[in-house]
């Protein structure tokens, strides 16, 4: 903000105030006072040591109010989008931990996302250390620039779940995150079938499922619901109090400590 541009406006305002004041006072005394006041104000206007802190304080207050308003608007928008979140269902979702836990962590994730790789094991520790207070729901959100790898890995994890149930889904998922180097080509597509065999699944059945593309719609349904619910990147995390329905967005590879702090906040 230009200090010089404020001077004419302040001077004009001062002149108006003094003019109104002089109309209700004795003219001779008022003129003397007005002249003294004008000189002092003009001196202060020209003293940047006096004006700069005042202007900066005003600017900072304005910025803080604008930021607070923007954040409130953002939270309102997220709350509205949250209504689109698909309810957690043991028949549809992959749930790790106590199915009846009072708090659920819903994660929208991409197998080739390096931040998801980092977050995956923090989320696992979070649930393992929660003493049954938190469960974890994994949903797919393969980013286009990580495809076809991320998409096929997501489909493969669904093939593992189809053949071996919830436990096989998590075993398969954990191994991909453990071994992938991420970035779109971190886990070769050619190794998806051998990985299934490694955890005890039937090669022929798994190969047929993966190559048929039968799980593509399931992955797409997760992605669409995530987008409708306010997810814009991965990992996109939502912590939900299943009793009060209060929800917290925790986007990104948040640490175990931040997850625990969020749990404390949402459990109050």
Secondary structure by P-SEA (a helix, b strand, c coil): cccccaaaaaaaaaaaaaaaaaaaccaaaaaaaaaaaaaaaaaaaacccccaaaaaaaaaaaaaaaaaaaaaaaaaaaaaaaccccccccccccccccccccbbbbbbcccccaaaaaaaaaaaaaaaaccccbbbbbbbbbbccccaaaaaaaaaaaaaaacccaaaaaaaaaaaaaccccccccccccaaaaaaaaacccaaaaaaaaaaccaaaaaaaaaaaaaaaccccccbbbbbcccccbbbbbcccccaaaaaaaaaaaac
